[in-house]
Amino acid sequence: MKVHLRTLGCRLNQSEIDTMARQFQQQGHEIVEDPTQADWFVVNTCAVTHEATASSRKLIRELARGNRDAQVTVTGCYAQIAPEEIRVLPQVSRIVDNLDKDRLVEQVTGLPLESFDREPLEREAAVRGAQGRTRAFVKVQDGCDNACTFCVTTVARGAGRSRPLHEIVEEIQYLHTIGYQEAVLTGVHLGSYGHDWDEAHALSGLVRAILTDTDIPRLRLSSLEPWDLSPEFFDLWENPRLCRHLHLPLQSGCDATLRRMLRRTNQRQFCELVEAARARIPDLSITTDMIVGFPGETDEEFAISEAFASAMQFAGMHVFRYSKRPGTAAARMRGHVSEGIKKMRSARLRALADDLERHFAEQFTGETLDVLWEQVTGATEDGFVNVGYTDNYIRVRAIHPRVLSNHIIPARLDGFMEQAVSAVPVIA
């Protein structure tokens, strides 16, 4: 069977679709990039905003329109919260909820899965099935026990639950043997890893185990809620294999807004955490998420939030316009902000995000940093356009006669241009 896989939304969704690719291949099926060649589609949907659900519907329709012979299996958060809206879309033959997503491949094929250490995959096939990426997204936990008033994820993903440590370590070592150079730990609420076992510091133990028991050159952590971390957590970065990048979702820089969001942090606590992290991890990149137009957000509250984000000197920000989600407390709040004001505030924060990203990257002009080269985005008369990331998440672009993908090679950073830093690889 030929299978075409697509995903929308977060890194956790990407991790899940990558795992499905390996599982289909392990059973002898072929992953195809061309949807017109597929016998079966699997779509992992997102529901974080209205735009995400609309994109999910559009993608399913486009796939079906382009290949009327293929069947469609749909999973993910949108399929979880609104299966009736998915069921009527063309060629959808199966909907798999989030709690059963790990068994999706078994349900589609009717065959049991083998464990990772018995997967008969060659390196080339595995990397091709993962769409050629050099970073592997590894799900270590799912679900969330928080009650942020804007978030539909708790509804869609359920309670927090963690994967066994040994299983994660084995998977990461396996991923390295098939060619991956970096593993990214992902989860809905990554910092809560092990809390369902009443282990408060399980994430630290997991990181230490991966660094001790695997040979993966780079380990990166995805989004971490700020209230899950203590200053001692940052001592883990004494190991240079742990990438110097923290994504700490703030959502708002105004304490009044944060209280309505039921976020368990405030300006003072967040600032103290950032200072502790930067004191322990030199050249650390800190990025964040920000929501504009949350119910009740006044012009004054937005100005406070914008000023705080600027003061934190983030290396990047993901900016979202608040979207009313079914089943959330915020959807029932008063004081909803007009779409026009949301767009204006979003544009201002995005402009600030661009300035902050440039400012952080320009600090490293003239320095030589290791880069994991991930892909080729084009070619010129002088060579291939190679793109990659430093360990502290600076996007780097270099023109070189060789394709550098999937190699960690140092490069001298020359200057910021077009949302990336121009660089010259240093190759002996």
Secondary structure, 3 states (H helix, E strand, C coil): CEEEEEECCCHHHHHHHHHHHHHHHHCCCEECCCHHHCCEEEEEECCCCHHHHHHHHHHHHHHHHHCCCCEEEEEEHHHHHCHHHHHCCCCEEEECCHHHHHHHHHHHHCCCCCCHHHCCCCHHHHHHHCCCCCEEEEECEECCCCCCCCCCHHHHHCCCEECCHHHHHHHHHHHHHCCCCEEEEECCCHHHCCHHHCCCCHHHHHHHHHHHHCCCCEEEECCCCHHHCCHHHHHHHHCCCECCEEECCCECCCHHHHHHHCCCCCHHHHHHHHHHHHHHCCCCEEEEEEEECCCCCCHHHHHHHHHHHHHHCCCEEEEEECCCCCCCCHHHCCCCCCHHHHHHHHHHHHHHHHHHHHHHHHCCCCCEEEEEEEEEEEEECCEEEEEEEECCCCEEEEEECCCCCCEEEEEEEEEEECCEEEEEECCC
